[in-house]
Amino acid sequence: MTNIIFGLFLYFPEDKTEYIPAAISFMAFFIAAVLTMRLIIKISKRQEEKAKQFEEQLKKQQAKD
């Protein structure tokens, strides 16, 4: 019974060229994910720097008052 159920979900083709479109789409999504993560990290660092500058500005302003 389990062989029949797993047989519905697992498909290993005899012709290995059928893996090529899957590999291409995997690489495209993987590269997009890496680039998106790098973009998020870059934006996060930029926002962190702005927050630090704003915090320093507030500290200087409070020291004057």
C-alpha positions as CSV (number, residue, x, y, z in Angstrom):
1,M,0.0,0.0,0.0
2,T,2.8,2.5,0.9
3,N,4.6,1.7,-2.4
4,I,1.5,2.8,-4.3
5,I,1.1,6.0,-2.3
6,F,4.8,6.9,-2.6
7,G,4.8,5.9,-6.3
8,L,2.3,8.8,-6.9
9,F,4.7,11.4,-5.5
10,L,8.1,10.1,-6.5
11,Y,9.1,10.1,-10.1
12,F,12.6,9.3,-11.3
13,P,12.7,9.5,-15.1
14,E,14.8,7.1,-17.1
15,D,15.8,10.0,-19.4
16,K,18.0,12.2,-17.2
17,T,17.5,15.2,-19.6
18,E,14.2,15.7,-17.9
19,Y,16.1,17.1,-14.9
20,I,17.5,20.0,-17.0
21,P,14.5,22.3,-16.8
22,A,14.1,21.6,-13.1
23,A,17.8,22.4,-12.5
24,I,17.5,25.6,-14.5
25,S,14.5,26.8,-12.6
26,F,16.1,25.8,-9.3
27,M,19.2,27.8,-10.1
28,A,17.1,30.9,-11.2
29,F,15.2,30.9,-8.0
30,F,18.3,30.2,-5.9
31,I,20.2,33.1,-7.5
32,A,17.1,35.4,-7.0
33,A,16.9,34.3,-3.4
34,V,20.6,35.1,-2.8
35,L,20.4,38.4,-4.5
36,T,17.2,39.3,-2.5
37,M,18.9,38.4,0.8
38,R,21.9,40.5,-0.1
39,L,19.7,43.4,-0.9
40,I,17.8,43.1,2.4
41,I,21.1,43.0,4.3
42,K,22.4,46.1,2.5
43,I,19.2,48.0,3.1
44,S,19.3,46.9,6.8
45,K,22.8,48.1,7.3
46,R,22.0,51.5,5.7
47,Q,19.0,51.9,8.0
48,E,21.1,50.9,11.0
49,E,23.6,53.6,10.1
50,K,20.9,56.2,9.8
51,A,19.5,55.1,13.2
52,K,22.9,55.5,14.8
53,Q,23.4,59.0,13.3
54,F,19.9,60.0,14.5
55,E,20.6,58.6,18.0
56,E,23.9,60.6,18.2
57,Q,22.1,63.7,17.0
58,L,19.5,63.3,19.8
59,K,22.2,62.7,22.4
60,K,24.0,65.9,21.3
61,Q,20.7,67.8,21.4
62,Q,19.9,66.6,24.9
63,A,23.4,67.4,26.1
64,K,22.9,71.0,25.0
65,D,19.6,71.3,26.8
